[in-house]
Structure formats: C-alpha cells, structure tokens
Amino acid sequence: MSTAVLHTAEKTTTGEQVVDGGRTLRRKTELADIVRLCETQLHKEPFSPAQHKAFGAIMACRTPKLGGQRFACDDCGYQRYVYHSCRHRACPKCQTQARQQWVNDRKAELLPVPYFHLVFTLPHSLNPLIGWNEKNQRALLNLLFHAASRTLLEFGESRLHGKLGVTMVLHTWTQQLQSHYHVHCVVPAGALSFDGTKWNPAGRKFLFPVHALSRVFRTKYTEGLATLLNADDRIDVPPHLAVDLYSPSSVDDWIRRYLISTPWVVYSQPPFGGPEKVLEYLSLYTHRTAISNERIQLCVNGNVRFLWRDRRNDNELCSSVLPAMDFLKRFASHVMPTGFMRIRHFGLLANRGKADRLNLCRTLIGAPVKTKATEAPQTALQWL
C-alpha cells in the first residue's frame, strides 16, 4: 500500500450522499452539516472568537480544506482519500486518541487504595452571569475550580491530617445542551501526612460529610464572587442584573437572596466499578464536546432533531427539536475560552513532582514503586 499527501482536492457538498471509490453511501446528519447550513447567519451573531474558531474547525474537519492523504493499493490500483482532522477539542469527530491516552495515563497513576467520585455543582441562578461573555466564563469557572479544590484540600488537612490528591474535570452541559456548571472529582481515599512519613487512609464508604462540604464550598465560592463583583476590573454584569449588582451592599443582598439561601449540591460516593470506570466516564467530557454526531438525528427545514436521555426518568431516551441557530447557540455556549483548562490536578496530583509523591505514597502503602522513566511533558496536552 502506497500513500501520497493531498494538498488540494475537489470540494464535496454536504448532505446525505457520500462518494467513496465510486460507491454512493448514505450517512446521518452531522454537526458540521448544521454549521454549514447556518454559516452565513453565524457571522451575524455575537459569538466569541473562540466560538467562531470552533465552528470553522468543525466545518473544515476531514474535508479537502485541511488536505489529506491518498492511499493506493499497489496490486489493484484502488485509491482511497483520507482527509486530515481539525483536532479541535469542540469537534465531535476528533480527540479519540487523545482521550484514550489521557485515560491510560491516569490509570497508570492510580494508587492501590479505594477512590471516591465527587461532584461540586453551581446553582443555576449563576448561569446568566457565567454565560454572559468569555471574561465572566473564565473568571467564574476558575473560581469554581478554586473553591472546590480548596474545600477538598482543607478537609484533607483537618480530617486526614495530610495532603489529599484531586483530579478535577469541568462539565458544563446537560443532555439537552443547557448550562449546568459542575466539576467531577476523582479522589484517592487517603492523604500523605504532612511530614511525608505516613499514609493516612480514609474510610472505604465515607470520605467527608457532603453537607459540610457543601457549606464550605458555598462560602468559598460566594466570597470569591463578591470579590469579583466589587473589584475595580469587576466581571461584567448582564443588563437584567445591573440593578441588583450596582454596589457592594446590593451585591451582598443578591448573594444572600439567590445563593446563600439556595442548597448547593455536592455528591460523593465510592465509584461503581472502581476508579477505572470513573476515568472512562470522565474521558467522555475531557476530550469530547457537548454532543456527539450519533445523537443528531436529522436537520430538516432548518430544524434539528437530536436525542437525549432523561436522567430524572430512568435515563429514558427522548428527542427534541430546535431551530438550527438555537441548537448552535446552545452548542457554542459550551466552547471554552482559548487556553482554558477543563482538566486540573491538585494536592498530591499537582503536576510538579507528582511522580515522586505517588511513588512515596506507594512505598508507605506497601505497593510496588513504579520505576519506568518518563520524559517531562513537553506540551499542554501532556501536562493534562
């Protein structure tokens, strides 16, 4: 089999017909088809540069625009064209290899102890503020990581008398592409003592009381939010909230009325099937976008029908129909600002010195030390 790099090729049209080696095949509607359908209108909408970049990458992915390779059989002469992927993290066609590599790397770091899966969720009353623009999105989601990580690390210090390890993954969407901001956390059941001489185990069925976690998390987040709203370079306030957030006293009143009085949800339990299963589950969000092409059924007369599961009704499979532009607006709301890290590690699992700390923990637990030499990460992807 010989190959050749393609730099240009005849442009194909989107739709239900795909030609491959003289054969005509049928395929389902993809996200890229919907983006192409609305391409002209997209430029009239106030999308962020990161969102426009995502749309452009999705349209170009695996098309002649990105070039590709030609595979030819030396015996029969059959040729097949394979176009390059865009590798954008919002593209539903990409990131499969990166996802599997991430899972393998995280599994290699697992300690031989029980693990817990925790979820810290923000109240939906914050959705308009977070989703208003990229500045707010970056600041308020950074605050989510900070408040949740500090809550867990402080509980580890006070209750386990040591340093906890936490891997966090941001998830921003529901099955219907609505905003639902929360972080998933994978935490080993124990902590490295402050002097580094002992592994302090946690219970197998219980890490920390969720009601206590919830209260501390709420306090840390609301205090940080008040600071962001009262700073000289404060986050931007949507017009419909401007009256409520025009001064420090009004900010405090709004926080008490809409946030302090609202239950903040923290979920915690040992992962069903072990930490490996949780990592596989989280990888669907670390290197996937808000919706897969498999869930998009069709786009007819400017309307998109897509599948979703009703979590409140035993995961019943449902379908919804949205105008194409509304569908893309929902999708775009989950495109993170350029450079924003959706995966972060804290405590024992913080990147600098992680391998040495984990080997120390293995020694204290009585497990084999991993001696395989690894090169220092060279790219942002490897640091994840």
N, C-alpha and C positions, 0 to 999 in steps of 0.2 A: 504494500500500500504506500503510495507516494502522496506527499502533501505540497501545497503551494499557498502562500499568503495572498488573500484577496484584499485589494485596497478600494476597489470600486465594483459596483455590480448594478444590474438593472433593478430599480426600485419596485417593490411589490406593493399591492394595495392591501389594506386591512379588510377584515370581513371573515366570512365563514369558509372561504376557499383557500387552500394552501397547496402550492405545486411543489412536488419533491421528485426529481428524477423522472418527470413525465407523468407522475401519478397525481391525481386530484384527491385531496383528503378533506375531511370535514373537521373543524375544531370549534371549541367553545369560544365565546366572547372572553377577552382578556382585559385587564385593567388598561393596558396600552391602547386597545381599541377605543375605549371610552375617552381616554385623554386625547387621542387624535380627533375624535368626533367633536370635542369641545375646544380644540386648540385655539381657534380664533377668539373665543369668548374668554379663555383663560387669561389672555393678555390684558383684558379689560377689568379684571378683578384685582383687588388689592392683596395679592399673595406676596409672601416674603421672598427674598432672593433664594433662600434655601428651598422653598416650596416650588418655585419656578424651575430651579435646577433639578429637583426630583422629577418633575413632570417631563422635562427634556430628556433626562436619562432613561426614564421608563419608555418613552416613545422610541428612543434610539436603540434600546437593548435588543440584541440579536437581530439586527437589521443591517442592510448594506452600509448605513451611515457610519457604523463603527468598524467596517471592514470585517475580515474573517479569514477562514482557511478553506481550501478546496482539497478534498480527499478523493484520490483516484485509485482504482484497482488496476494494477499492472497487467493482470491477466485478461479481464473482460472489458476494461476501459470505462466501467461505471464511475461516475463522478457524483460527489455529494458536497454541498456547500454548508459550512457551519460558520455562522456569524458570531462575532465577539459579544460578550456580555458587558453590561454597563458597570456592574459591581456596586451599584448604589445601594445603600442599606434600606432604602424605601421600596426597592424594586422586588416584586413578588417572585421573579424568576431567578434572582441571584442569592448569593450568600450561603448556598448549601454546604460547600466545602468549608467555609469559614465557621459555620455553625458546628459542624462535626468536629473540627479541630478544637474549637472552644470547649465542647463537651469533653473531649479526650483529655485536654489539658487540665480541666477542673477535676475530672475523675482521678487523674494522677496525683492530685494534691490532697485527696480525701484522707483523713486520719481514721484509724480503726476504732472509732467511737460512734455512738448514736449521733444523729443530726436532727435539727429542728428546722421547720419551714415556717417563717413568719411573714405576715403581710401588714404593712402600715398604709392606711388609706386616708386620703384627704376628703373632707366634706365637700359635697357638690356645690355648696354655696361659694366656694372659691373658684369654680370653673370659669366664670366670666372674667375674673381678674387674671387668672393664669393664661387663658387663651386669647387675651386682648392683643398681644403682639409678642415678638421674639424677645424683647427686653424683659418683659414680665415672665415669659415662659422660662427663660434661662435662670432668672433670679429666684423665682418661686419653686422651681423644681430642684435647683441647687439646695434651697432651704429644706426641701423635703428629704433629700439625702442627708443633709447635716443633722436635722432634728432626729431622724430615725436612727442614724448611726450613733450619735451621741447618747441617745436613750439606751440603746443596747450596750454600748461600751461602759456606760456608767453603772448599769445594772450588773454587768460582769465584774466591775471593780468592787461594788459594795456587797454583792451576794456570793460571788465565786472567788473574790479576793485575787483577781488576776486580769490578764488581758484576753478578751474574747476575740474570736475571728468571725468576720461577717463578709459575705458576698451579697451585693445588692443589685437587682435588676429592675429598671423602671418600666412600668407598663402603663399606658395612657388611655387605652380604648376599651369599650365594651364590644360585644359581638355585633352590635348594630352601629359601630363606629362612633358612638357618643363618647364624650370625655369622661374618664374615670381614672383619676390620677392615684397611683399607688406603687409601692416598691415591694418586690418579693425579696426575702432574705433567706439565705441558707447559712445556718449557724451550727458549728460543732458543739456538742453538749459538754462543755467544759472550758476551762481557761488556764493559761500558763501563769503560774504565780509571779508576783511582782519581781522576785529575786531570781526567777528563771530556774528554780531547783525542783519544782513540783508541778504535776498536772492535777488541777482541782476539778474533779468531774461534777457534772450536774446530774439531776435525776433523769431516768430514761423516759418518763412520761410527762415531765413537767420541767420547763426551763425557768420562766419567770411568770408571775401572775399578770394576765393580759390586762386587767383593769388598771393595775398600777402602771404598766407600760403605756396604756392609752392616756392616762392623766399626764404623765411626764412628757410624752410625745406632744400632746396638745399644748402644754405650757411652753415647750421649747419652740414649737412652730409659731404660735401666736405672738410670742415675744419677738421672734425674728421678723415676723410680718409687720409688727408695729414699727420696728426699726426701719424696715424698708419703706414703709409708707410715710415716715416722718423725716427721712434723710433729705439732705439738700438735693441729691440726684435721685429722688424717690422714683419708685416704679410708676408707670403710667396708670391712670385711673379711667376706666370707661365712663362716658358721659352720664349714664344712668346711675353710677355710683358716686359721682362727684359731690353731690350734696351731702352724702353720708361720710365722706372721707376728706373733708376740706381742712381739718385742723387736728392737732394731736388729741384733743378731747373727743372729737367726733369719731376719730379712728378707734379710740378705746371703747366708745359706746357701741360702734359697729361690731367690733370683735367680740364684745360681751354678748351682744344680741344674737349674732349669727354663728359664732364659732364656739365660744365658751359654753353656751347653753346646748350645743349640739353634741351628741355622743360621737366620739372618734373611734373608729373601728381598728382594732389590732387583732389579727388572727395568729394563732400559734398552735402547732401540734407536730408530733413526730411525722415525718413524711411517709405516706403509704408506699410500700415497695422499696424504701431505702432512699438515701440521698441521690443515688444514680438516676432514679426515676424523676426526682425533682429537677435535676440538672437537664435531663432530656426535655422536660416540660418547659423550663425557663428558656431553653435554647430556641424554642419557637418564637420567643419575643426578642431575644438578644440579636438574632440575625434574620428576623422576618419582619414584614411590615404589617399594617393594621388589618389587611385582608389578603387572602390568597386568591389566585385565579380560579381555583377549584370551587370557591364559594360564589363566584359570579356566574349566574345562570344565563342571562341574556340582556341585551340592550336593544330595545325596540321603540321607535318613535320618540327618542330622546329620554326614555325611562329605563332605569337599571333595576333588574330584579336580582337579589342576592340572598343567600342562605345564612341563617344564624341560629344559634342554639339558645333556648330559653333556660337559663340557669335556675330560675325560680320554679320551673315546672319540669323537673326531672330531665333536664337537657333535651327537651322536645325540639325537634328540627322544624324551624319555621322559615318563612320567606317574607321579604319586604320589598317594596317598590319605591324608588326615589327618582326624581328628575336627575338627569346625568350630572348637572352642575352642582346640585345639592350633595350628591354622592361624592363628587370630587372634593368639595369643600370639607366634608366630614373626613375624608381620607387625608387631606392636606393638613388638617389640624393636628395630626399625629406625626408629622415630619418635624424632627427636632432641628433646632438651630445648628448651623455649621460648627463642627467641633465639639458639640455637646456629647458627653459620655453617658450612655444609658446603663453601663455596667461599671460598678465601682467596688473596691475591696478595702476593708478597714481592719484595724487591730492586727491580729496575727496574720491576716491575709493581705495586708497592705503590701504593695509590690516590692518596695525596697527591703531587702533582707528576708523575703518570705521563705525562700528555700531553707535557709539556716534555721529560722524559727520553727518551721514544720518538722525538720529533722530533730531538733531539740525536743519537740513535743513527742515525736515517735520514740525517742530514747527514753523519755520519762514514762511513757505508757508501756514500754516494753515491746515495741514493734520494730521490725527491721527498718534501718535507715536507708533512704534512697540515695544511692551513690552515683547514679548516672549524671555525668557532667552535662550541663545545659548552657547554651550560649545566652548572653544577656539579650533581652528583647531589643530589636532594632527599630520596630515600627509601632505606631499607636495600636494597631490591631493585635500585635503580640503582647503588648502591655495589658490588654484586656484579659 
